[in-house]
Amino acid sequence: MPSSAAPDTDGGAAPPQAGPATHPRVREPFLFVLLVVLSVVGAVIGIDLVAKLGISANTAVVGALIAMLIGRIPLTALRRMRSVHRQNLAQSAISAATFAAANALLTSAAVPFVFGREDLVWPMLAGSFLGLLIDAWVLYKSFGSRLLPAEAAWPPGVAAAETIKAGDKGGKRAAVLAGGTLAGLAGTFCGLPLSAAGVAFLGNIWALLMFGIGLGLREFGPQLFGTDLGGGYVPHGVMIGAGLVALGQAVTVLTRRRGGRTGEGDGQSAAAPSAPPARSGAPAPTVDEAALRRALLRGYALFTAGAVVLALAGGLLGEMSVPALIGWVLFAAFAALVHELIVGLAAMQSGWFPSFAVTLIFLILGLVIGIPSVPLALLVGYVSATGPAFADMGYDLKAGWLLRRDHRPWDPYERAGRREQFRAALIGFAVALAVVAVLWQSYFHQKLIPPVAQVYADTVRHGLGDPGALRTMLLWAVPGALIQLLGGTRRQMGVMLATGLLILTPHACLLVLAALAVRVLYRRLRGDQADAELNLVGAGLIAGSSLGDSAQIIKAE
């Protein structure tokens, strides 16, 4: 059975590294200024692309490359940027700013604007920013658990780490990565999503097989079956079934009584290891079930508090009775937590996060239970703000985990690194809020609206339109639930099938399935070395595609 872990591309165990005793900190003056500047760049790229082209760019690789180039400038003051850990902080900040500005803040703020309530944009912006912060905090506290293991795929995180390591070590690794990057960049400009092939070299084979099947059913369904399986709420039904089972699987993980007591502060095991989990066999989690339970329960409490703030700021006391308002707050918090978990699990395995689809599911549920239009619009904006940052921080922490795994002693350095990455992300979030606060009026009044926000607002305004929508979703929830149950927690097969059904990207199916076939055959030829070599190629393809997406800001102009 293939492991979902992404092996280190060096193959085999790397020699332990003593390294510096303390991890670099974001409060270093030059590094802090650099993080702010990179965050501004990332936020502007993010909102420009999502408003003008409807796409999001993973700018983590861009930030890593800029940090590497700065470190190569022959000035004594800049040599500190040659540290792979400072470069990791740089890519964490710019990536956080990009996704926060585009997917969380601007998209959420656009929902009430399109709905015709410009007066609710500022309250929505405040609520979505709170949701964003809670979202990232929950991932920070739960990364490394059995539910969200560091050893899982997190493909864009592997790409960022391999980019940084190749720039640091050079040689054959750099050449292979550069070749993959050029191919991914060329593919973007030719309209080929080679990042799809890249993640197929990195992720869990079973999860990505279901993802590829879903992509194929969506793309070729009209020719094969005479119907578009992406329409008629079929993928939403599959996602509902798979999501419910995934939620049950998460609860099962939370109720286990494994592991010892939790250490102070960050949920690490009390007997902190000096070395990272073994690279083979069943790795021990660095966050036990007790710490995971606390993180998710506190996350729900914080999401509830955030929903209360949004309800008061949005004037919902005048829209709903007190019992209805209490129900709205509890439902909003539940939807935000479930949304981030499902999005995070999908992103962990495939590098794609179905935020739009899962938010739309809760929008439909809100319509079914009769939530009034204005409260529903605010709920959708709040829920949509969670998930993207959860997935993105997972990628960033995966990159940091790979870069720190050979440091000795490992555990204190790993904990310090995660803490500094979280702080770097907070810098990115703060900058993203400032950029969106300054620019949203200019964009919205020019009719530059994120397409998904338009869909949310139109659905709230006009309702489902199809009286059989609920029946269709319930019917297709059954196979989604069965497939998710069959695959188990590690593979997330049902969630990945639904994710594929929701994405209409030409050629992505063929690229994913072809890359999986190459991966299986290459393993037979090269044995244990195959994954190490293919991971580097996959990282290059993702890096090139990310650069190509970021470069489209020129096209948008």
C-alpha positions as CSV (number, residue, x, y, z in Angstrom):
1,M,0.0,0.0,0.0
2,P,1.5,3.3,-1.0
3,S,2.3,5.7,1.7
4,S,0.9,9.2,1.7
5,A,4.2,10.6,2.9
6,A,6.3,12.5,0.5
7,P,9.8,11.1,1.0
8,D,12.8,13.3,1.2
9,T,14.2,13.8,-2.2
10,D,17.7,12.9,-1.2
11,G,16.5,9.3,-0.7
12,G,17.6,7.6,2.4
13,A,18.4,9.2,5.7
14,A,20.3,12.5,5.6
15,P,23.1,13.0,8.1
16,P,22.0,14.9,11.2
17,Q,22.9,18.6,11.2
18,A,23.9,20.5,14.3
19,G,22.9,23.8,12.8
20,P,22.2,27.0,14.8
21,A,20.9,26.6,18.3
22,T,17.9,28.9,17.8
23,H,15.6,29.3,14.9
24,P,15.6,32.7,13.0
25,R,12.9,35.1,14.2
26,V,10.6,37.4,12.3
27,R,11.5,40.2,14.6
28,E,14.9,40.5,13.1
29,P,14.8,44.1,11.6
30,F,15.8,43.3,8.1
31,L,13.8,40.1,7.9
32,F,10.7,41.9,9.3
33,V,10.9,44.6,6.6
34,L,11.4,42.0,3.9
35,L,8.4,40.1,5.1
36,V,6.2,43.2,5.0
37,V,7.4,44.1,1.5
38,L,6.9,40.6,0.2
39,S,3.4,40.5,1.8
40,V,2.4,43.7,0.0
41,V,3.6,42.1,-3.3
42,G,1.7,38.9,-2.5
43,A,-1.5,40.7,-1.5
44,V,-1.6,42.9,-4.6
45,I,-0.9,39.9,-6.9
46,G,-3.7,37.9,-5.1
47,I,-6.5,40.4,-5.4
48,D,-5.6,41.5,-8.9
49,L,-5.7,37.9,-10.2
50,V,-8.8,36.8,-8.3
51,A,-10.7,40.0,-9.4
52,K,-9.6,40.1,-13.0
53,L,-9.1,36.5,-13.9
54,G,-10.8,34.6,-11.2
55,I,-7.7,32.5,-10.3
56,S,-5.4,32.3,-7.3
57,A,-1.6,32.0,-7.4
58,N,0.6,30.2,-4.9
59,T,3.3,32.8,-4.5
60,A,5.3,30.8,-1.9
61,V,7.9,29.8,-4.5
62,V,8.1,33.5,-5.7
63,G,8.9,34.6,-2.1
64,A,11.5,31.8,-1.7
65,L,13.2,32.8,-4.9
66,I,13.3,36.5,-4.0
67,A,14.7,35.6,-0.6
68,M,17.4,33.4,-2.2
69,L,18.4,36.1,-4.6
70,I,18.7,38.6,-1.8
71,G,20.9,36.2,0.1
72,R,23.2,36.0,-3.0
73,I,23.8,39.8,-3.1
74,P,27.5,40.3,-2.0
75,L,26.7,42.5,1.0
76,T,27.5,41.4,4.6
77,A,24.2,42.6,5.9
78,L,22.3,40.4,3.4
79,R,24.2,37.1,3.9
80,R,21.9,36.1,6.7
81,M,19.2,35.6,4.0
82,R,21.1,32.6,2.7
83,S,19.6,30.6,5.6
84,V,17.0,28.2,4.3
85,H,14.9,28.9,7.4
86,R,14.7,32.6,6.8
87,Q,13.8,31.9,3.2
88,N,11.0,29.6,4.6
89,L,9.7,32.5,6.7
90,A,9.7,34.7,3.6
91,Q,7.7,32.2,1.6
92,S,5.3,31.7,4.5
93,A,4.6,35.4,4.7
94,I,4.0,36.1,1.0
95,S,1.9,33.0,0.6
96,A,-0.2,33.9,3.6
97,A,-0.8,37.4,2.3
98,T,-1.7,36.2,-1.2
99,F,-4.4,33.7,-0.1
100,A,-5.7,35.9,2.7
101,A,-6.2,38.9,0.5
102,A,-7.7,37.1,-2.5
103,N,-9.5,34.0,-1.2
104,A,-10.5,35.1,2.3
105,L,-10.9,38.9,2.5
106,L,-11.7,40.3,-0.9
107,T,-14.0,37.4,-1.9
108,S,-15.9,37.6,1.4
109,A,-16.2,41.4,1.3
110,A,-17.6,41.1,-2.3
111,V,-20.6,39.0,-1.3
112,P,-22.6,41.7,0.5
113,F,-21.5,44.3,-2.1
114,V,-22.8,42.2,-5.0
115,F,-25.9,41.5,-2.9
116,G,-26.5,45.3,-2.9
117,R,-25.5,46.0,0.7
118,E,-22.4,48.0,0.4
119,D,-22.9,49.2,4.0
120,L,-22.1,45.6,5.2
121,V,-18.7,45.4,3.5
122,W,-16.8,46.7,6.5
123,P,-18.6,44.5,9.0
124,M,-18.0,41.5,6.6
125,L,-14.3,42.5,6.3
126,A,-14.0,42.5,10.1
127,G,-15.7,39.1,10.4
128,S,-13.8,37.5,7.6
129,F,-10.5,38.7,9.1
130,L,-11.4,37.1,12.5
131,G,-12.3,33.9,10.7
132,L,-9.0,34.0,8.9
133,L,-7.0,34.4,12.1
134,I,-8.9,31.5,13.8
135,D,-8.5,29.4,10.7
136,A,-4.8,29.7,10.7
137,W,-4.5,29.2,14.5
138,V,-6.5,25.9,14.4
139,L,-4.1,24.6,11.7
140,Y,-1.1,25.7,13.6
141,K,-2.3,23.8,16.7
142,S,-3.4,20.7,14.8
143,F,-0.6,20.3,12.2
144,G,1.3,17.1,13.0
145,S,-1.6,15.2,14.4
146,R,-3.0,11.9,13.1
147,L,-5.8,13.9,11.4
148,L,-3.4,16.3,9.7
149,P,0.0,14.6,9.8
150,A,3.2,16.4,8.7
151,E,4.2,13.2,6.8
152,A,1.2,13.5,4.5
153,A,1.6,14.8,0.9
154,W,0.9,18.6,1.1
155,P,2.3,18.9,-2.5
156,P,2.8,22.7,-2.7
157,G,4.7,22.6,0.5
158,V,7.1,19.9,-0.9
159,A,7.5,22.1,-3.9
160,A,8.5,25.1,-1.8
161,A,10.9,23.1,0.3
162,E,12.6,21.5,-2.7
163,T,13.0,24.9,-4.4
164,I,14.7,26.3,-1.3
165,K,16.9,23.2,-0.8
166,A,17.9,23.1,-4.5
167,G,18.9,26.8,-4.4
168,D,20.9,26.1,-1.2
169,K,22.7,22.9,-2.4
170,G,22.9,23.5,-6.2
171,G,24.2,20.6,-8.4
172,K,22.1,18.0,-9.9
173,R,19.1,18.7,-7.6
174,A,19.1,22.3,-8.9
175,A,19.3,21.2,-12.5
176,V,16.4,18.8,-12.2
177,L,14.3,21.3,-10.3
178,A,15.1,24.0,-12.9
179,G,14.1,21.7,-15.7
180,G,10.8,20.9,-14.1
181,T,10.2,24.6,-13.3
182,L,10.8,25.6,-16.9
183,A,8.4,22.8,-18.1
184,G,5.7,24.0,-15.6
185,L,6.2,27.6,-16.6
186,A,5.9,26.7,-20.3
187,G,2.9,24.6,-19.7
188,T,1.1,27.5,-18.0
189,F,1.6,29.8,-21.0
190,C,0.5,27.0,-23.3
191,G,-2.7,26.4,-21.3
192,L,-1.5,23.0,-19.9
193,P,-2.0,22.6,-16.1
194,L,1.3,20.7,-15.5
195,S,0.9,21.3,-11.8
196,A,-1.7,18.5,-12.0
197,A,1.1,16.1,-13.1
198,G,3.3,17.6,-10.4
199,V,1.0,16.8,-7.6
200,A,0.5,13.3,-9.0
201,F,4.2,12.7,-8.4
202,L,3.9,13.8,-4.8
203,G,0.5,12.9,-3.3
204,N,-1.2,9.8,-2.1
205,I,-1.7,7.5,-5.1
206,W,-5.2,6.3,-4.2
207,A,-6.4,9.8,-3.3
208,L,-5.1,11.2,-6.6
209,L,-6.5,8.3,-8.6
210,M,-9.9,9.2,-7.4
211,F,-9.2,12.9,-8.0
212,G,-8.2,12.0,-11.6
213,I,-11.3,10.0,-12.1
214,G,-13.4,12.9,-10.9
215,L,-11.7,15.3,-13.2
216,G,-12.3,12.8,-16.1
217,L,-16.0,12.3,-15.3
218,R,-16.4,16.1,-15.2
219,E,-14.5,16.8,-18.5
220,F,-15.7,13.8,-20.6
221,G,-19.1,13.2,-19.0
222,P,-21.1,14.9,-21.8
223,Q,-19.4,12.7,-24.4
224,L,-19.5,9.5,-22.4
225,F,-22.9,9.7,-20.7
226,G,-24.7,12.5,-22.5
227,T,-24.8,14.7,-19.3
228,D,-22.6,17.1,-17.4
229,L,-21.8,15.4,-14.1
230,G,-20.6,18.8,-12.8
231,G,-24.1,20.2,-13.1
232,G,-27.3,19.4,-11.3
233,Y,-25.7,19.3,-7.9
234,V,-24.2,15.9,-8.4
235,P,-20.7,16.8,-7.2
236,H,-22.2,18.7,-4.3
237,G,-24.1,15.5,-3.3
238,V,-21.0,13.4,-3.5
239,M,-19.1,16.0,-1.4
240,I,-21.9,16.0,1.3
241,G,-21.8,12.3,1.7
242,A,-18.0,12.2,1.7
243,G,-17.8,15.2,4.0
244,L,-20.1,13.7,6.5
245,V,-18.1,10.5,6.6
246,A,-14.8,12.5,6.8
247,L,-16.3,14.4,9.7
248,G,-17.1,11.1,11.4
249,Q,-13.6,9.9,10.7
250,A,-12.2,13.0,12.3
251,V,-14.4,12.5,15.4
252,T,-13.1,8.9,15.6
253,V,-9.5,10.3,15.6
254,L,-10.4,12.8,18.3
255,T,-12.0,10.2,20.6
256,R,-8.9,7.9,20.5
257,R,-6.9,7.6,23.7
258,R,-3.5,7.2,22.3
259,G,-0.2,8.8,23.3
260,G,0.9,10.3,26.5
261,R,0.2,13.6,28.1
262,T,0.6,16.7,26.1
263,G,3.5,19.0,26.7
264,E,3.3,22.6,27.5
265,G,2.3,25.2,25.0
266,D,2.0,23.6,21.7
267,G,0.6,20.1,22.1
268,Q,3.8,18.2,21.6
269,S,4.3,14.9,23.3
270,A,5.6,15.3,26.9
271,A,8.5,13.1,26.1
272,A,9.8,15.3,23.3
273,P,11.9,13.4,20.8
274,S,15.3,14.7,19.8
275,A,14.8,13.4,16.2
276,P,11.8,13.6,13.8
277,P,9.5,10.7,13.3
278,A,11.0,7.8,11.4
279,R,10.9,8.0,7.6
280,S,9.5,4.5,7.3
281,G,6.8,2.6,9.2
282,A,4.0,4.3,11.1
283,P,5.3,7.7,12.2
284,A,4.4,9.0,15.7
285,P,2.3,12.2,15.7
286,T,3.8,15.3,17.1
287,V,0.4,16.5,18.3
288,D,-1.6,13.9,20.2
289,E,-5.3,13.4,20.2
290,A,-5.8,15.3,23.4
291,A,-4.1,18.4,22.0
292,L,-6.1,18.0,18.7
293,R,-9.4,17.8,20.6
294,R,-8.5,21.0,22.5
295,A,-7.5,22.8,19.3
296,L,-10.7,21.9,17.5
297,L,-13.0,22.6,20.5
298,R,-11.3,26.0,21.1
299,G,-11.5,26.6,17.4
300,Y,-15.3,26.1,17.5
301,A,-15.5,28.4,20.5
302,L,-13.5,31.1,18.7
303,F,-15.5,30.7,15.5
304,T,-18.7,31.2,17.6
305,A,-17.2,34.4,19.1
306,G,-16.3,35.6,15.6
307,A,-19.8,34.9,14.4
308,V,-21.2,36.9,17.3
309,V,-19.0,39.9,16.4
310,L,-20.1,39.7,12.8
311,A,-23.8,39.4,13.8
312,L,-23.6,42.5,16.0
313,A,-21.5,44.5,13.5
314,G,-23.8,43.5,10.6
315,G,-27.0,44.5,12.5
316,L,-28.5,41.0,12.5
317,L,-30.3,41.8,15.8
318,G,-32.7,43.8,13.6
319,E,-33.1,41.0,11.1
320,M,-33.7,38.0,13.3
321,S,-35.2,37.0,16.6
322,V,-32.9,36.2,19.5
323,P,-33.4,32.4,19.3
324,A,-32.9,32.5,15.5
325,L,-29.8,34.6,16.0
326,I,-28.4,32.1,18.4
327,G,-29.0,29.3,15.9
328,W,-27.4,31.4,13.2
329,V,-24.2,31.9,15.3
330,L,-23.9,28.2,16.2
331,F,-24.5,27.1,12.6
332,A,-22.0,29.6,11.3
333,A,-19.3,28.4,13.7
334,F,-20.1,24.7,12.8
335,A,-20.0,25.5,9.1
336,A,-16.7,27.4,9.4
337,L,-15.0,24.5,11.4
338,V,-16.3,21.7,9.1
339,H,-15.4,23.8,6.0
340,E,-11.8,24.2,7.0
341,L,-11.4,20.5,7.9
342,I,-12.8,19.2,4.6
343,V,-10.8,21.8,2.6
344,G,-7.7,21.0,4.6
345,L,-8.0,17.2,4.1
346,A,-8.4,17.7,0.4
347,A,-5.4,20.1,0.2
348,M,-3.3,17.7,2.3
349,Q,-3.7,14.9,-0.3
350,S,-3.9,16.7,-3.6
351,G,-2.7,20.4,-3.4
352,W,-6.3,21.5,-4.4
353,F,-8.7,22.9,-1.9
354,P,-12.5,22.8,-2.8
355,S,-13.4,25.9,-0.8
356,F,-16.0,27.2,-3.3
357,A,-17.8,23.9,-3.4
358,V,-18.0,23.3,0.3
359,T,-19.1,26.9,1.0
360,L,-21.8,26.5,-1.6
361,I,-23.0,23.3,0.2
362,F,-23.5,25.3,3.4
363,L,-25.2,28.1,1.4
364,I,-27.6,25.5,0.0
365,L,-28.2,24.1,3.5
366,G,-28.9,27.6,4.7
367,L,-31.5,28.1,2.0
368,V,-33.1,24.7,2.8
369,I,-33.5,25.6,6.5
370,G,-34.8,29.1,5.7
371,I,-32.1,31.5,6.8
372,P,-33.1,35.0,5.6
373,S,-31.1,36.6,2.7
374,V,-29.0,39.1,4.5
375,P,-27.9,36.8,7.4
376,L,-27.3,34.1,4.8
377,A,-25.1,36.4,2.7
378,L,-23.0,37.2,5.8
379,L,-22.8,33.6,6.8
380,V,-21.5,32.6,3.3
381,G,-18.9,35.4,3.5
382,Y,-17.8,34.2,7.0
383,V,-17.5,30.6,6.0
384,S,-15.7,31.3,2.7
385,A,-13.0,33.1,4.7
386,T,-12.0,29.9,6.4
387,G,-10.3,27.0,4.6
388,P,-7.9,28.7,2.1
389,A,-5.6,29.9,4.9
390,F,-5.9,26.5,6.6
391,A,-4.7,24.8,3.5
392,D,-2.0,27.3,2.7
393,M,-0.5,27.2,6.2
394,G,-0.5,23.4,5.9
395,Y,1.7,23.8,2.8
396,D,4.0,26.3,4.5
397,L,4.4,24.2,7.7
398,K,5.1,21.1,5.5
399,A,7.9,23.1,3.8
400,G,9.3,24.1,7.1
401,W,9.0,20.6,8.5
402,L,11.0,19.2,5.5
403,L,13.7,21.9,5.9
404,R,14.1,21.4,9.7
405,R,13.8,17.6,9.9
406,D,17.5,16.9,9.9
407,H,18.3,19.5,12.6
408,R,19.5,18.2,16.0
409,P,18.1,18.5,18.5
410,W,14.9,18.3,16.4
411,D,11.9,18.9,18.6
412,P,12.6,22.3,20.1
413,Y,13.9,23.6,16.8
414,E,10.8,22.3,15.0
415,R,8.4,23.9,17.6
416,A,10.3,27.2,17.4
417,G,10.2,27.1,13.6
418,R,6.4,26.5,13.5
419,R,5.9,29.3,15.9
420,E,7.9,31.7,13.7
421,Q,6.1,30.6,10.6
422,F,2.8,31.3,12.3
423,R,4.1,34.8,13.2
424,A,5.2,35.3,9.6
425,A,1.7,34.4,8.5
426,L,0.2,36.9,10.9
427,I,2.4,39.6,9.3
428,G,1.0,38.5,5.9
429,F,-2.6,38.6,7.2
430,A,-2.2,42.1,8.6
431,V,-0.7,43.4,5.4
432,A,-3.5,41.7,3.4
433,L,-6.1,43.4,5.5
434,A,-4.5,46.8,5.0
435,V,-4.3,46.2,1.2
436,V,-7.9,45.0,0.8
437,A,-9.1,47.8,3.1
438,V,-7.4,50.4,0.8
439,L,-8.3,48.9,-2.6
440,W,-11.7,47.2,-2.3
441,Q,-13.7,50.2,-3.3
442,S,-11.6,50.9,-6.3
443,Y,-12.0,47.3,-7.5
444,F,-15.7,46.8,-6.7
445,H,-16.8,50.1,-8.3
446,Q,-15.0,49.1,-11.5
447,K,-17.1,45.9,-11.4
448,L,-13.9,43.8,-10.7
449,I,-15.6,41.2,-8.6
450,P,-14.3,37.7,-7.8
451,P,-16.5,35.3,-9.8
452,V,-17.2,33.0,-6.9
453,A,-18.6,35.9,-4.9
454,Q,-20.9,36.7,-7.7
455,V,-22.1,33.0,-7.7
456,Y,-22.7,33.2,-3.9
457,A,-24.6,36.4,-4.1
458,D,-26.8,35.3,-7.0
459,T,-27.6,32.0,-5.3
460,V,-28.6,33.8,-2.1
461,R,-30.8,36.2,-4.1
462,H,-32.5,33.7,-6.4
463,G,-32.4,30.5,-4.3
464,L,-31.8,27.0,-5.7
465,G,-34.0,27.4,-8.7
466,D,-34.2,23.6,-9.0
467,P,-36.8,22.0,-6.7
468,G,-35.1,18.6,-7.1
469,A,-31.7,19.9,-6.0
470,L,-32.0,18.6,-2.4
471,R,-33.2,15.2,-3.7
472,T,-30.3,15.0,-6.1
473,M,-27.7,15.8,-3.5
474,L,-29.1,13.3,-1.0
475,L,-29.1,10.6,-3.7
476,W,-25.5,11.2,-4.7
477,A,-24.4,11.5,-1.1
478,V,-24.7,7.7,-0.8
479,P,-21.8,6.8,-3.2
480,G,-19.7,9.7,-1.9
481,A,-20.1,8.3,1.7
482,L,-19.3,4.7,0.6
483,I,-16.2,5.7,-1.3
484,Q,-15.0,7.9,1.6
485,L,-15.6,5.1,4.1
486,L,-13.7,2.6,1.8
487,G,-10.7,4.8,1.5
488,G,-10.4,5.7,5.2
489,T,-8.9,8.8,6.8
490,R,-5.5,8.6,5.2
491,R,-6.7,8.4,1.6
492,Q,-9.8,10.8,1.6
493,M,-11.0,9.0,-1.6
494,G,-14.6,10.3,-1.5
495,V,-13.6,13.9,-0.8
496,M,-11.1,13.7,-3.7
497,L,-13.6,12.3,-6.1
498,A,-16.0,15.1,-5.3
499,T,-13.2,17.6,-5.6
500,G,-12.4,16.3,-9.1
501,L,-16.1,16.5,-10.1
502,L,-16.2,20.1,-9.2
503,I,-13.2,21.2,-11.3
504,L,-13.4,21.7,-15.0
505,T,-9.8,22.1,-16.1
506,P,-9.1,20.9,-19.7
507,H,-6.4,18.1,-19.8
508,A,-6.0,18.0,-16.0
509,C,-7.5,14.4,-15.9
510,L,-5.1,13.1,-18.5
511,L,-2.1,14.7,-16.9
512,V,-2.9,13.3,-13.5
513,L,-3.6,9.8,-14.7
514,A,-0.6,9.8,-17.0
515,A,1.7,11.0,-14.2
516,L,0.3,8.3,-11.8
517,A,1.1,5.6,-14.5
518,V,4.6,7.0,-14.9
519,R,5.0,6.9,-11.2
520,V,4.0,3.3,-10.8
521,L,6.2,2.1,-13.7
522,Y,9.2,4.2,-12.6
523,R,8.9,2.7,-9.1
524,R,9.3,-0.8,-10.6
525,L,12.3,0.3,-12.6
526,R,14.1,2.3,-9.9
527,G,12.9,0.9,-6.7
528,D,13.3,3.1,-3.6
529,Q,15.0,5.9,-5.5
530,A,12.0,6.5,-7.8
531,D,10.0,8.6,-5.3
532,A,13.0,10.8,-4.5
533,E,13.6,11.6,-8.1
534,L,9.9,12.0,-9.1
535,N,9.3,14.2,-6.1
536,L,11.9,16.7,-7.3
537,V,10.4,16.7,-10.8
538,G,6.9,17.2,-9.4
539,A,8.2,20.0,-7.2
540,G,9.6,21.7,-10.3
541,L,6.4,21.4,-12.2
542,I,4.4,23.0,-9.3
543,A,7.0,25.7,-8.9
544,G,6.9,26.6,-12.6
545,S,3.1,26.6,-12.7
546,S,3.0,28.9,-9.6
547,L,5.4,31.3,-11.3
548,G,3.3,31.2,-14.4
549,D,0.1,32.0,-12.5
550,S,1.8,34.9,-10.7
551,A,3.1,36.2,-14.0
552,Q,-0.5,36.4,-15.3
553,I,-0.9,39.7,-13.4
554,I,0.8,41.2,-16.4
555,K,-1.9,39.7,-18.6
556,A,-4.6,40.9,-16.3
557,E,-3.4,44.5,-16.8
